[in-house]
Amino acid sequence: MISFIEEDKMKWVDEFSTIIGSSVDELVQNGVYHILTSGEKISSRAGSALQAYGVNYVLRNPRNRLHHLRDGAVKYLTRELLAYFSGKLKAEEGLAKASKFWMTLIDEDGNVNSNYGYYVFYEPVEKYGNQYNWVKSVLLNNNDSRRAIININQNYHKSETKDFPCTIGIQFYIKDNHLFCEVMSRSTDVITGLPYDMGFFSFLHELMWKDLTESGIPNLMLGNTVMKTTFTQIYDKSLSKANSVAESILSNEHSEMPTIESARETLVDILTGSKNTYLLQWIDQHAQ
């Protein structure tokens, strides 16, 4: 017989779910299944939706980040990556080049807050230059560090802004000689958010891993990219797209982005806007 305390614990554990996939396509499809079968109806500022709670999305192969279940998904991801690399908070110069939707969220200065590349590569950090360098430095100095964090959602976002970043922060850590990346997200739309957020975070994960192997941890291996979401949903307006994703047949063959051959050269391309590496040339080509 299960005691009251044990039964209560089982109910608590059951409220949290882990969705595992070897590709972004598999994660999205499994996420759609989970929300359709376990989601609760909610009404939010963004519209009515089915929503699940406490879901961890685990990407086993961070390099398998391209979304093939929707037409135009690779083009959107590559355009979003270029916007993140630019770090431009002004929508017209950044995220609106990926989708005009971002123009609906601008503030009085024409800015949006969800250009994650700004916080990673450009927001200043004393002595380190940026948060990316901070993470790299703390892990090189202490492979067991628990401080390798990039903050996205900031105290200055707590205003009347329309664009309140969904991502709270990104943490990197080393365990069993693997570099892991865990993203904390307050809310993730499984159709319009997860494929592209996971695309960027897994790219950043690979970049940091490659950088660490070049900078002093040569035998380090690439671990999972994880998105820990408090809320994950399918909005009513995306339900037909979700059903299409759910009915799609996953391919056993997945095209991948080119590997990061040199972290140093890739970072030069990111920070200067150049396209000298084959990877940046590939991203630029697919963004056209």
Solvent accessible surface area in square Angstrom, and as a share of the most:
residue,aa,sasa,rsa
1,M,238,1.06
2,I,88,0.45
3,S,55,0.35
4,F,165,0.69
5,I,116,0.59
6,E,91,0.41
7,E,78,0.35
8,D,77,0.40
9,K,128,0.54
10,M,115,0.51
11,K,123,0.52
12,W,155,0.54
13,V,94,0.54
14,D,118,0.61
15,E,109,0.49
16,F,106,0.44
17,S,29,0.19
18,T,79,0.46
19,I,15,0.08
20,I,78,0.40
21,G,1,0.01
22,S,54,0.35
23,S,1,0.01
24,V,1,0.00
25,D,4,0.02
26,E,51,0.23
27,L,0,0.00
28,V,0,0.00
29,Q,13,0.06
30,N,46,0.24
31,G,0,0.00
32,V,0,0.00
33,Y,100,0.38
34,H,39,0.18
35,I,0,0.00
36,L,59,0.29
37,T,115,0.67
38,S,64,0.41
39,G,20,0.19
40,E,105,0.47
41,K,128,0.54
42,I,38,0.19
43,S,101,0.65
44,S,47,0.30
45,R,202,0.74
46,A,46,0.36
47,G,29,0.27
48,S,44,0.29
49,A,0,0.00
50,L,43,0.21
51,Q,17,0.07
52,A,4,0.03
53,Y,85,0.32
54,G,13,0.13
55,V,0,0.00
56,N,44,0.23
57,Y,0,0.00
58,V,14,0.08
59,L,0,0.00
60,R,130,0.47
61,N,55,0.28
62,P,4,0.03
63,R,42,0.15
64,N,11,0.06
65,R,1,0.00
66,L,4,0.02
67,H,4,0.02
68,H,80,0.36
69,L,32,0.16
70,R,63,0.23
71,D,153,0.79
72,G,52,0.50
73,A,3,0.03
74,V,31,0.18
75,K,85,0.36
76,Y,46,0.17
77,L,3,0.01
78,T,0,0.00
79,R,78,0.28
80,E,7,0.03
81,L,0,0.00
82,L,46,0.23
83,A,6,0.05
84,Y,4,0.02
85,F,8,0.03
86,S,42,0.27
87,G,7,0.07
88,K,92,0.39
89,L,49,0.24
90,K,82,0.35
91,A,0,0.00
92,E,115,0.52
93,E,81,0.36
94,G,0,0.00
95,L,0,0.00
96,A,3,0.03
97,K,136,0.58
98,A,11,0.09
99,S,35,0.23
100,K,152,0.65
101,F,118,0.49
102,W,34,0.12
103,M,59,0.26
104,T,80,0.47
105,L,29,0.15
106,I,53,0.27
107,D,62,0.32
108,E,173,0.78
109,D,91,0.47
110,G,18,0.17
111,N,43,0.22
112,V,1,0.01
113,N,27,0.14
114,S,7,0.05
115,N,0,0.00
116,Y,9,0.03
117,G,0,0.00
118,Y,52,0.20
119,Y,2,0.01
120,V,0,0.00
121,F,5,0.02
122,Y,72,0.27
123,E,27,0.12
124,P,108,0.68
125,V,42,0.24
126,E,149,0.67
127,K,184,0.78
128,Y,76,0.29
129,G,47,0.45
130,N,12,0.06
131,Q,15,0.07
132,Y,2,0.01
133,N,59,0.30
134,W,66,0.23
135,V,0,0.00
136,K,50,0.21
137,S,27,0.17
138,V,18,0.10
139,L,0,0.00
140,L,57,0.28
141,N,124,0.63
142,N,77,0.40
143,N,63,0.32
144,D,113,0.59
145,S,9,0.06
146,R,206,0.75
147,R,173,0.63
148,A,0,0.00
149,I,57,0.29
150,I,0,0.00
151,N,76,0.39
152,I,0,0.00
153,N,28,0.14
154,Q,30,0.13
155,N,120,0.62
156,Y,121,0.46
157,H,2,0.01
158,K,148,0.63
159,S,74,0.48
160,E,173,0.78
161,T,35,0.20
162,K,119,0.50
163,D,9,0.05
164,F,73,0.30
165,P,0,0.00
166,C,48,0.29
167,T,1,0.01
168,I,81,0.41
169,G,3,0.03
170,I,0,0.00
171,Q,45,0.20
172,F,0,0.00
173,Y,62,0.24
174,I,27,0.14
175,K,116,0.49
176,D,110,0.57
177,N,65,0.33
178,H,53,0.24
179,L,0,0.00
180,F,35,0.15
181,C,0,0.00
182,E,29,0.13
183,V,0,0.00
184,M,56,0.25
185,S,3,0.02
186,R,75,0.27
187,S,18,0.12
188,T,2,0.01
189,D,21,0.11
190,V,0,0.00
191,I,1,0.00
192,T,75,0.44
193,G,15,0.14
194,L,1,0.00
195,P,1,0.00
196,Y,17,0.06
197,D,21,0.11
198,M,0,0.00
199,G,0,0.00
200,F,0,0.00
201,F,0,0.00
202,S,0,0.00
203,F,0,0.00
204,L,0,0.00
205,H,0,0.00
206,E,2,0.01
207,L,0,0.00
208,M,0,0.00
209,W,59,0.21
210,K,47,0.20
211,D,6,0.03
212,L,0,0.00
213,T,24,0.14
214,E,82,0.37
215,S,46,0.29
216,G,57,0.55
217,I,22,0.11
218,P,98,0.62
219,N,119,0.61
220,L,6,0.03
221,M,95,0.43
222,L,41,0.20
223,G,5,0.05
224,N,28,0.14
225,T,0,0.00
226,V,13,0.07
227,M,0,0.00
228,K,81,0.34
229,T,4,0.02
230,T,70,0.41
231,F,77,0.32
232,T,0,0.00
233,Q,5,0.02
234,I,2,0.01
235,Y,29,0.11
236,D,66,0.34
237,K,152,0.64
238,S,7,0.04
239,L,71,0.35
240,S,86,0.55
241,K,88,0.37
242,A,0,0.00
243,N,62,0.32
244,S,64,0.41
245,V,1,0.00
246,A,15,0.12
247,E,139,0.63
248,S,33,0.22
249,I,164,0.83
250,L,54,0.27
251,S,64,0.41
252,N,154,0.79
253,E,151,0.68
254,H,53,0.24
255,S,64,0.42
256,E,64,0.29
257,M,2,0.01
258,P,24,0.15
259,T,59,0.34
260,I,7,0.04
261,E,137,0.61
262,S,25,0.16
263,A,0,0.00
264,R,158,0.58
265,E,82,0.37
266,T,1,0.01
267,L,27,0.13
268,V,69,0.39
269,D,2,0.01
270,I,4,0.02
271,L,80,0.40
272,T,95,0.55
273,G,53,0.51
274,S,32,0.21
275,K,78,0.33
276,N,118,0.60
277,T,19,0.11
278,Y,144,0.55
279,L,6,0.03
280,L,4,0.02
281,Q,85,0.38
282,W,29,0.10
283,I,0,0.00
284,D,39,0.20
285,Q,126,0.56
286,H,62,0.28
287,A,7,0.05
288,Q,133,0.59
